[in-house]
Amino acid sequence: MVGNVRPRLSILLSTVLAAALLGAPTVAAEGLSPDRQFARDVYQELIEINTVTATGDTAKAAEAMAARLRAAGFADGDVQVFSPAPRKGNLVARLRGSGARKPILLLAHIDVVPANREDWSFDPFKLTEQDGYFYARGSGDDKYMAAAFVTNLIRYKKEGYKPDRDIILALETDEEILDSNGLGIQWLLKNKRDLIDAEFALNEGGGVGLKDGKPIRNSVQTSEKVSLSYLLEVKNRGGHSSVPVKDNAIYRLAEGLVRLSKFSFPINLNETTRAYFDRTAQFESEQTASDIRSVLSDKPDPAAMSFVRLAANPAYNAQLRTTCVATMLEAGHAVNALPQLATAKVNCRIMPGEPVDGVKATLERVLDDDQIKVTQMGQAVLSAPSALHEEIMGAIDKLSHEFWPTAAVIPTMSTGATDGSYLRNAGIPTYGHSGLAADITDIRAHGKDERILVKSFYEGEDYLYRLVKTLAGGT
């Protein structure tokens, strides 16, 4: 028996090491199949690496996902991590196909916005499963897609799947700051374009909408608003607070912001938003459906478009027009001194095709105070919509009907911004399509207690597994 200890110990250590490399859980979640347990493990590992854009470590997250891919048998040359700056990482991996067709690109960002522990009911950087939900920062935006793509690429490899085209995975950094430092998708396009060049890309931006638990729409994001911010400044000579004057920088700025809060840009529909409202009307109440039809008509009823009717829905209002909203405010330098400077930052989401310069001019007109200086922050990233590709839309429509028979496939314009705009400008048509189902009234991305349905996580991962296979072809 003593003579058998060393071989048995060696076998045991080998088994443990293999399990660790492949990400096998030490304790399996109750009732999960091996595939689902593996998907959960990848997701949890990615969630629990802090990748807050400014302070976290996306390089660590990229290396962790690369280790899983290499452990699954991907060659070193097909899994590469690039770190263009400290703590910044981008992963590019490739499942090689026959080369009969141009590759497909799967894109997901791995950075997240900040989350303060004191604001949350849970630790935002630990995966918490409770009451049928996964809670964590990045649980939906965008580590669900990143984890699903990594999991599925490994599943394809294990199956010996040989697609008709290469499947490329890119996990990139700094999306949450619109890649303003050029370290994420822009760096990849500039320095490694050959590694990510593709016929088209799948990205975040379109999910499955649930209303009262029923799937009503499966969105395909083909375009997005232009995100652009402006700095508002009022300067004043200041003075001692014991001798106040009427000309107060804070008051001037505040009065201008109140005027802005009462202003609405004109309605400006495009091909995508018209199709969105046309297909959405069937799921709405009789009054809302009537209002939608009125807005789509040649002679819209002003009452239908008002902020007590259709525009009262923030999601619908954002699809109807350009929006500008104050998001940050700062003023003064001492409690006993009159303010010498008052500033605000206003974030605008501009409808595609609208002149950017016109937005600045509109802000100046609405603020109606020549002492409020308006300065554009950064440059606008403009991009043309991606065409509704017949093969892609056909595959989505067919598979969506299997998973969510009651949901209509609807092209959408994202009111938020994604890195899809950079890909579109680089000649890679991009479609925001996640397969993640969520209540249309419970959107928590970037907010407190961000969460996704546990059921939707597994369902969406399986949907993307099948959709990518359908689009990639092969055997």
C-alpha positions, 0 to 999 in steps of 0.5 A, spaced: 500 500 500 505 504 501 508 503 494 502 505 491 501 512 495 506 516 490 502 514 483 496 515 486 498 522 489 501 524 482 494 522 479 490 526 484 495 532 483 494 532 475 487 531 476 486 537 480 491 541 476 487 539 470 481 542 473 484 548 475 486 550 468 480 548 465 476 552 470 472 546 473 469 548 480 471 546 486 463 546 488 458 545 483 452 549 483 446 545 485 442 542 479 447 545 473 449 541 467 457 541 466 456 546 461 452 551 465 457 550 471 463 552 466 459 558 464 458 560 471 465 559 473 467 563 467 462 569 468 464 569 476 471 569 475 471 575 470 466 579 474 470 578 480 476 581 477 475 589 478 476 592 471 473 599 473 476 603 467 480 608 471 482 604 477 481 597 475 485 592 471 483 589 464 489 586 463 488 581 469 481 580 466 484 579 459 490 574 461 485 570 465 480 569 459 486 567 455 489 562 460 482 559 460 482 559 452 489 556 452 487 550 457 482 548 452 487 547 447 487 554 443 494 555 440 498 561 443 498 564 436 491 564 436 490 567 443 494 574 444 493 579 450 495 586 448 497 591 454 498 598 451 498 601 458 499 599 465 493 595 467 490 596 460 488 589 456 485 587 450 484 580 448 484 577 441 482 569 440 481 566 434 477 559 432 480 557 425 475 555 420 476 552 413 477 560 410 471 559 405 468 565 408 471 572 411 471 571 419 465 573 424 468 578 430 465 577 437 466 583 441 465 585 448 468 590 453 471 588 459 471 594 463 466 597 467 463 603 471 465 605 478 460 602 484 461 604 491 460 599 496 456 603 501 451 604 495 449 597 494 446 592 497 451 587 495 459 587 494 459 590 487 465 586 485 463 579 488 458 575 484 451 574 488 446 569 486 439 571 490 432 571 488 433 568 481 438 574 479 445 575 478 448 581 482 454 585 480 457 591 477 458 588 470 453 583 470 450 585 464 454 591 461 458 587 459 461 581 462 455 577 460 457 577 453 464 577 454 463 570 459 458 567 454 463 568 448 469 565 451 465 559 454 462 558 447 469 558 443 471 553 448 465 549 447 466 549 440 473 547 441 472 541 445 466 539 440 471 539 434 467 544 430 470 547 424 466 553 421 466 555 414 469 562 417 474 564 422 471 566 429 474 572 432 473 574 439 475 581 441 475 583 449 477 590 449 478 595 454 476 602 456 469 602 452 466 605 458 469 612 456 468 611 449 475 609 448 477 616 449 485 614 450 485 610 444 487 604 448 481 599 446 478 598 440 481 604 437 488 601 438 486 594 436 484 597 429 490 601 428 495 596 430 492 589 429 487 590 424 489 584 421 487 580 427 480 583 428 478 584 420 471 581 419 465 581 414 461 583 420 461 583 428 456 582 434 456 586 439 452 589 445 446 593 444 440 589 443 437 585 448 430 581 449 425 585 452 420 582 457 414 585 459 410 582 465 415 576 464 413 575 457 418 576 451 415 582 447 421 584 442 428 581 440 432 587 439 438 588 433 442 594 434 444 597 427 445 604 429 447 609 435 446 616 437 452 620 438 455 621 445 458 628 446 459 632 452 459 640 453 462 644 459 458 650 461 462 655 465 460 662 469 466 666 471 465 672 476 469 676 480 467 673 487 468 677 494 466 676 501 459 672 502 457 677 507 456 682 502 452 679 497 451 681 490 445 680 485 450 677 479 452 670 482 455 665 478 451 659 481 445 663 480 446 665 473 448 657 471 442 655 475 437 659 471 440 657 465 440 650 467 433 650 469 431 653 462 435 647 459 431 642 463 424 645 460 427 645 453 426 639 448 429 638 441 424 637 435 422 630 434 427 626 428 425 619 426 429 615 422 429 608 418 431 604 424 426 608 429 420 608 425 421 600 424 422 600 432 416 604 433 412 600 428 413 594 431 413 596 438 406 599 437 403 592 437 405 590 444 402 597 447 396 599 450 390 602 445 392 609 447 400 608 447 399 604 440 394 610 437 400 615 439 405 611 436 401 611 429 400 618 430 407 620 431 409 615 424 403 619 420 404 625 415 400 629 420 402 627 427 398 630 433 402 634 438 398 632 444 400 624 442 408 627 442 407 631 448 411 629 455 404 627 458 403 622 453 408 618 448 414 622 450 413 621 458 416 614 457 423 616 457 425 610 453 421 612 447 423 620 448 430 618 447 428 614 441 424 620 438 429 626 439 436 628 441 437 629 448 441 633 453 442 633 460 446 636 466 450 630 469 455 634 473 455 640 477 461 644 481 461 651 484 465 655 489 471 655 493 469 657 500 463 657 504 464 664 506 466 667 499 462 668 493 463 663 487 468 665 482 467 659 478 460 655 477 461 649 472 456 644 469 457 638 464 451 636 460 451 630 456 448 630 449 445 624 445 445 626 438 440 623 433 444 620 427 445 625 421 444 631 425 449 636 425 453 636 431 455 644 431 447 645 431 447 642 438 452 647 441 448 653 438 442 650 440 445 650 447 447 657 447 440 659 445 436 655 450 441 657 456 440 664 453 446 668 457 452 670 454 456 669 460 455 662 460 460 659 456 459 653 452 465 648 450 465 642 447 468 636 450 472 631 446 470 629 439 464 626 436 464 619 433 459 619 427 458 612 424 453 610 419 448 605 420 449 598 419 445 595 413 439 590 415 443 584 412 438 579 410 442 573 412 444 575 419 437 578 420 434 571 417 438 567 422 436 571 428 429 571 426 429 564 425 432 562 432 429 567 436 422 564 434 425 558 437 427 561 444 422 566 444 416 565 440 412 571 442 418 576 441 418 580 435 425 581 432 426 589 432 431 593 429 433 599 434 438 605 435 441 605 441 441 611 445 447 609 449 454 609 445 458 603 444 465 601 440 460 599 434 461 606 432 469 605 431 468 598 427 462 601 423 467 607 421 472 602 419 468 598 414 466 592 419 458 592 419 456 591 427 450 589 430 448 589 437 445 583 439 446 579 446 440 574 447 440 577 454 432 577 456 430 583 461 424 586 464 424 593 460 422 597 466 428 594 470 434 597 467 440 597 472 446 598 468 451 603 471 446 603 477 445 601 484 445 593 484 446 592 477 443 585 475 441 580 470 436 574 471 439 567 472 435 564 467 436 569 462 444 568 463 444 561 461 438 562 456 442 567 452 449 564 452 446 558 449 442 562 444 449 566 442 452 559 442 447 557 436 447 563 433 454 564 432 454 557 429 448 558 424 452 565 422 459 561 421 456 555 418 461 549 417 460 542 421 
